[in-house]
Amino acid sequence: MIEPLFLEGVIKILFVFVLISAALIISTRSLASVLTTYTVQSFLLAAVSFLLYLMEGKSELLLLAGLTLASKVLLIPHFIKRIEEKIKISRDLNFTYLEPTTSLLLSIGLILLSYAFLSRVFEAFALSKLFFFGAVIGLSLTLMGMLVMFSRRKVITKALGYLSMENGVLMFGIFVTELPFILEILIIIDLIILVLLTSILAVGLDSSIEEYRKKIRRLQVWNGGEAL
Amino acid sequence: MIRFYLLAMGVFLTLGLIPKSHRLMNALAAGNAFFHLALTCAALLTLELPVRYGPTLYLDHLNLYVELITAVGFCAAAFYAKGYTESLMEAGELDPKNLKLFYLAFNLLLVMATAALFSDNLALFWVFAELTTVCAAVLVAILSARENIDAALKYVFIVSGAMLFAFLGLIFLFTLSAQVLGEGTLSWTELMENASGFSPALLLTSFAFAFIGFGAKAGVAPFHTWLPDAYARAPSVSAILSGLMQNLGIYGILRMYALLRVSEAASQASFILIAAGLFSIALAAFSMFQQRNLKRLIAFSSVEHMGLLLVGIGVGTSLALFWALFYMLVHVLVKEALLFAAGILHRQYRSNMREDMRDVFKLQPRAAWTLILGSVAIVGMPPFPLFPAKFFILLESAEISSYLTLAVLLLLILAAASFANFLLKAFSRVTAEGDGSEGGHGKETGYRKKSLQDPYVVRAGMRIPTVFMLALALLLGLWFPEPLRALLEAIVLELGYV
């Protein structure tokens, strides 16, 4: 049996890495490295959930870790990689409303905000320090993911922003409570949305290559945006 | 029971994949909608409500009522879909290969919405609501795929992103119930029984988060940004978006608010609702003013109506809620008629823009009159049932503050003026007889000739539901059926309004 205190220490270190990964998704310009960062982030999430399983011995956590590993570390990045290859755009250079530096500063603000907010909310609950921090990291990750969705232009980066939002929600869920089955369903919905995204984009790609690609580059998902 | 239902529907949907002919596919979709309508009516007439079957299936007046609205909307949309998709295929805007996918998503949307409405569990409601988003996105994307991809993606991202916040709200609620009850629960009924014991501040927090998600689904400002695009680009078949998706969001908000009403945070919650409602109305009214795109006009009008509904719910008196519920039904009827008519005009002019519409009365007299009557209905003129609904909601809102009433009234007038402005400018463009008049507008000659030459032949399947919805709305305005009144009163009681 591994010492629980040691596990707690490891989890705390992982928290730091999760935050770093979120910051990287906000600021990195190369699509491939955004994807890699997302994969690493999901892997961290799976690791956290596995370590928690070692600490608490709840089988749901193990299941969650397995599902996360299978879908978010292997399947989803594979999907997105295929889209990226098809569309042949490797960099997301432009930012809509916020430049990376501003968004990074803003995300520090978001982390502080979620800390302040949750410390008030969870006064009533007897939540241990580790679990409280997990909740804070989860909420900040969600908010930072939202920031990505707003500030990045290409659909792929937006999708990765959405997915990292979802990572945040999962993290929050793991630490605050143990929802019976719905966390797993969340992951499955993730997959469905992604398959949908892929097929929507792929249908267009197959039908008429050059014209479609031209068109899709002009897509505006938010004002002044361009797809993919 | 839900499992049986889903299993039966799964079989049905796989069967739906077999037929080759459009007629059969459409008949199946219409049959599916009628099946749901019949089931709902049967349940309303025979069952002693509310009833629970097993751990998850829960029937009460509210969800049956919303399902009734949904099913009526779907029946009309299914009829309309045949003609509309056919003309889209003729125009080459819809790949016939995608027709099967279209009907699959169409049927699946109804099934998912039904499952969401009848599950007595917030978590399940959330899951199915998310799945309806996916199906609706397919419907938006599939027709004339390239232009609509954008709208579909925007729709998925905004609504799903907001729904994640609702999920956070659910986690809060679950933790809260675990703290009070010992074991966490997300069942509506159990939560309703125990909500008075929950800490008001936390309950309010979870309500606020859930409101973001459900509000985005309902198209409430500031989470409405997907709506004008989805409406404007999606074909009118997506009128069901307004009938179904928005009501689904309102349904979630209604349920969450009912939890809040028994706690001490009720006044803050109703403040959130009224503030969001007022903001939606204001934003929509100002966007509608000078709007030149017909479908965007109708879309913003939806935002406005959702705002008014929120005000009606937030005011919190039983009378206001009664009329807000009635409003949900009538809004769907009128809005679908409007969107159907706008779809016919879109087929005629291949455009939703005001400038492109000419000789409307000569080319599409029926659609033009439907639009005029629909606009009269939607702005709430007396013979139509939106008038009493708006009137009583406004009257009750004076209980909160007479300034609120005044502000809403002014904004409603602005919205009405925008409709009048649009219709006057769009429908008064007439090409004079003979060729001589064309000299004055040299640039547009070619186009005008073309539009004058061939009026678009409206298929009967498209006309009947349009007229039917409007007639039904008019009927409800002239005669308020007794069973409907009893049903609405039962809902008001069930939600804990005395």
Chai-1 contact restraints between the chains, C-beta under 6 A:
chainA,res_idxA,chainB,res_idxB,connection_type,confidence,min_distance_angstrom,max_distance_angstrom,comment,restraint_id
A,V121,B,T205,contact,1.0,0.0,6.0,A-B,restraint_1
A,A124,B,S199,contact,1.0,0.0,6.0,A-B,restraint_2
A,M149,B,G161,contact,1.0,0.0,6.0,A-B,restraint_3
A,V155,B,L153,contact,1.0,0.0,6.0,A-B,restraint_4
A,K158,B,F157,contact,1.0,0.0,6.0,A-B,restraint_5
A,Y162,B,G161,contact,1.0,0.0,6.0,A-B,restraint_6
A,M165,B,L164,contact,1.0,0.0,6.0,A-B,restraint_7
A,V169,B,L164,contact,1.0,0.0,6.0,A-B,restraint_8
A,V169,B,F167,contact,1.0,0.0,6.0,A-B,restraint_9
A,G173,B,I171,contact,1.0,0.0,6.0,A-B,restraint_10
A,V176,B,I171,contact,1.0,0.0,6.0,A-B,restraint_11
A,V176,B,T175,contact,1.0,0.0,6.0,A-B,restraint_12
A,T177,B,I171,contact,1.0,0.0,6.0,A-B,restraint_13
A,T177,B,F174,contact,1.0,0.0,6.0,A-B,restraint_14
A,T177,B,T175,contact,1.0,0.0,6.0,A-B,restraint_15
A,L179,B,F174,contact,1.0,0.0,6.0,A-B,restraint_16
A,I182,B,A123,contact,1.0,0.0,6.0,A-B,restraint_17
A,I185,B,V127,contact,1.0,0.0,6.0,A-B,restraint_18
A,I189,B,E130,contact,1.0,0.0,6.0,A-B,restraint_19
A,I192,B,V134,contact,1.0,0.0,6.0,A-B,restraint_20
A,L196,B,V134,contact,1.0,0.0,6.0,A-B,restraint_21
A,I200,B,A141,contact,1.0,0.0,6.0,A-B,restraint_22
A,I200,B,I149,contact,1.0,0.0,6.0,A-B,restraint_23
A,G204,B,A145,contact,1.0,0.0,6.0,A-B,restraint_24
A,G204,B,R146,contact,1.0,0.0,6.0,A-B,restraint_25
A,K215,B,R146,contact,1.0,0.0,6.0,A-B,restraint_26
A,L219,B,D150,contact,1.0,0.0,6.0,A-B,restraint_27
A,V221,B,L153,contact,1.0,0.0,6.0,A-B,restraint_28
A,V221,B,K154,contact,1.0,0.0,6.0,A-B,restraint_29
